[in-house]
Amino acid sequence: MVKYEVTERLKQIQTELNKLALKIFQYNRQEDITRQLILEKEYMRELNKKEE
């Protein structure tokens, strides 16, 4: 019985860790997208300055 409880608890912990890992991945991905948009905006601003 104890072995089963420990196994179940380990499964629960693994599930929680997977959820946290997914949240971290999604957060990092969103930061990457935001950073890319900022860089593109700055690049377009510089291009417009050169064309003036």
N, CA, C and O of each residue as an XYZ file, in Angstrom:
208
protein
N       0.823     -1.202      0.000
C       0.000      0.000      0.000
C       0.862      1.258      0.000
O       0.569      2.211     -0.722
N       1.915      1.266      0.800
C       2.782      2.442      0.876
C       3.460      2.682     -0.466
O       3.581      3.823     -0.914
N       3.906      1.590     -1.112
C       4.564      1.725     -2.416
C       3.616      2.376     -3.429
O       4.033      3.234     -4.207
N       2.347      1.971     -3.418
C       1.352      2.542     -4.322
C       1.168      4.032     -4.051
O       1.097      4.828     -4.988
N       1.090      4.415     -2.778
C       0.906      5.821     -2.411
C       2.093      6.665     -2.852
O       1.925      7.781     -3.343
N       3.297      6.121     -2.673
C       4.497      6.852     -3.086
C       4.503      7.008     -4.601
O       4.820      8.080     -5.117
N       4.155      5.941     -5.315
C       4.109      5.991     -6.775
C       3.091      7.026     -7.243
O       3.369      7.803     -8.157
N       1.928      7.039     -6.629
C       0.899      8.015     -6.995
C       1.369      9.440     -6.707
O       1.134     10.351     -7.501
N       2.021      9.620     -5.586
C       2.524     10.958     -5.229
C       3.583     11.403     -6.227
O       3.606     12.564     -6.635
N       4.460     10.485     -6.620
C       5.481     10.825     -7.620
C       4.836     11.210     -8.951
O       5.311     12.120     -9.630
N       3.774     10.532     -9.320
C       3.049     10.882    -10.552
C       2.459     12.288    -10.444
O       2.509     13.065    -11.398
N       1.900     12.609     -9.276
C       1.335     13.946     -9.067
C       2.423     15.013     -9.160
O       2.231     16.059     -9.781
N       3.563     14.736     -8.537
C       4.680     15.687     -8.577
C       5.152     15.874    -10.011
O       5.408     17.000    -10.437
N       5.269     14.781    -10.761
C       5.701     14.862    -12.155
C       4.722     15.689    -12.980
O       5.138     16.485    -13.822
N       3.436     15.506    -12.745
C       2.415     16.279    -13.456
C       2.561     17.765    -13.154
O       2.496     18.596    -14.060
N       2.758     18.100    -11.887
C       2.929     19.505    -11.501
C       4.197     20.094    -12.126
O       4.189     21.230    -12.599
N       5.276     19.325    -12.124
C       6.518     19.802    -12.744
C       6.334     20.030    -14.241
O       6.847     21.006    -14.790
N       5.610     19.143    -14.895
C       5.345     19.313    -16.324
C       4.527     20.576    -16.586
O       4.785     21.300    -17.548
N       3.539     20.837    -15.727
C       2.734     22.056    -15.878
C       3.601     23.297    -15.717
O       3.481     24.252    -16.484
N       4.483     23.279    -14.707
C       5.372     24.423    -14.488
C       6.330     24.610    -15.660
O       6.574     25.734    -16.097
N       6.866     23.511    -16.163
C       7.783     23.592    -17.302
C       7.081     24.196    -18.514
O       7.669     25.004    -19.232
N       5.836     23.814    -18.743
C       5.073     24.364    -19.866
C       4.844     25.859    -19.686
O       4.980     26.627    -20.638
N       4.494     26.278    -18.463
C       4.288     27.705    -18.208
C       5.568     28.495    -18.441
O       5.534     29.578    -19.026
N       6.696     27.959    -17.987
C       7.984     28.638    -18.187
C       8.293     28.730    -19.674
O       8.725     29.779    -20.153
N       8.076     27.638    -20.411
C       8.323     27.641    -21.848
C       7.455     28.683    -22.540
O       7.939     29.443    -23.379
N       6.168     28.721    -22.187
C       5.260     29.681    -22.815
C       5.662     31.110    -22.483
O       5.601     31.986    -23.346
N       6.071     31.356    -21.244
C       6.503     32.694    -20.835
C       7.746     33.110    -21.614
O       7.820     34.228    -22.124
N       8.725     32.205    -21.705
C       9.950     32.514    -22.443
C       9.652     32.749    -23.914
O      10.243     33.636    -24.531
N       8.747     31.970    -24.482
C       8.379     32.134    -25.887
C       7.729     33.499    -26.105
O       8.017     34.178    -27.090
N       6.857     33.897    -25.187
C       6.205     35.202    -25.302
C       7.233     36.320    -25.218
O       7.137     37.309    -25.944
N       8.217     36.168    -24.335
C       9.283     37.171    -24.241
C      10.065     37.244    -25.545
O      10.411     38.336    -25.996
N      10.349     36.091    -26.160
C      11.070     36.068    -27.432
C      10.282     36.797    -28.517
O      10.850     37.567    -29.291
N       8.981     36.554    -28.571
C       8.135     37.201    -29.576
C       8.112     38.709    -29.348
O       8.234     39.485    -30.296
N       7.956     39.123    -28.097
C       7.933     40.552    -27.767
C       9.254     41.208    -28.146
O       9.269     42.291    -28.732
N      10.355     40.558    -27.813
C      11.683     41.089    -28.132
C      11.853     41.223    -29.648
O      12.399     42.217    -30.126
N      11.389     40.225    -30.400
C      11.494     40.265    -31.854
C      10.678     41.424    -32.433
O      11.136     42.108    -33.348
N       9.478     41.644    -31.907
C       8.648     42.749    -32.392
C       9.305     44.096    -32.111
O       9.252     44.997    -32.948
N       9.918     44.240    -30.949
C      10.618     45.486    -30.611
C      11.779     45.710    -31.572
O      11.976     46.822    -32.061
N      12.546     44.659    -31.843
C      13.674     44.786    -32.771
C      13.199     45.165    -34.176
O      13.813     46.004    -34.835
N      12.118     44.553    -34.627
C      11.585     44.882    -35.952
C      11.117     46.334    -36.007
O      11.335     47.020    -37.006
N      10.484     46.799    -34.953
C      10.015     48.182    -34.896
C      11.198     49.145    -34.954
O      11.157     50.139    -35.679
N      12.254     48.851    -34.188
C      13.446     49.701    -34.204
C      14.116     49.681    -35.575
O      14.588     50.710    -36.059
N      14.153     48.510    -36.193
C      14.754     48.386    -37.517
C      13.985     49.228    -38.538
O      14.587     49.927    -39.352
N      12.660     49.156    -38.488
C      11.849     49.943    -39.416
C      12.032     51.436    -39.167
O      12.055     52.222    -40.114
N      12.160     51.829    -37.919
C      12.386     53.232    -37.575
C      13.715     53.713    -38.181
O      13.792     54.811    -38.732
N      14.752     52.881    -38.072
C      16.054     53.242    -38.642
C      15.986     53.328    -40.165
O      16.584     54.220    -40.766
N      15.262     52.409    -40.782
C      15.109     52.458    -42.238
C      14.415     53.745    -42.663
O      14.814     54.372    -43.645
N      13.393     54.134    -41.939
C      12.666     55.358    -42.264
C      13.563     56.582    -42.112
O      13.470     57.518    -42.905
N      14.426     56.584    -41.105
C      15.357     57.704    -40.916
C      16.312     57.815    -42.096
O      16.606     58.919    -42.556
N      16.797     56.684    -42.586
C      17.745     56.684    -43.705
C      17.085     57.147    -44.994
O      17.737     57.762    -45.838
N      15.801     56.858    -45.155
C      15.087     57.235    -46.369
C      14.742     58.717    -46.401
O      14.484     59.272    -47.469
N      14.734     59.364    -45.232
C      14.349     60.782    -45.184
C      15.425     61.683    -45.690
O      15.250     62.901    -45.712
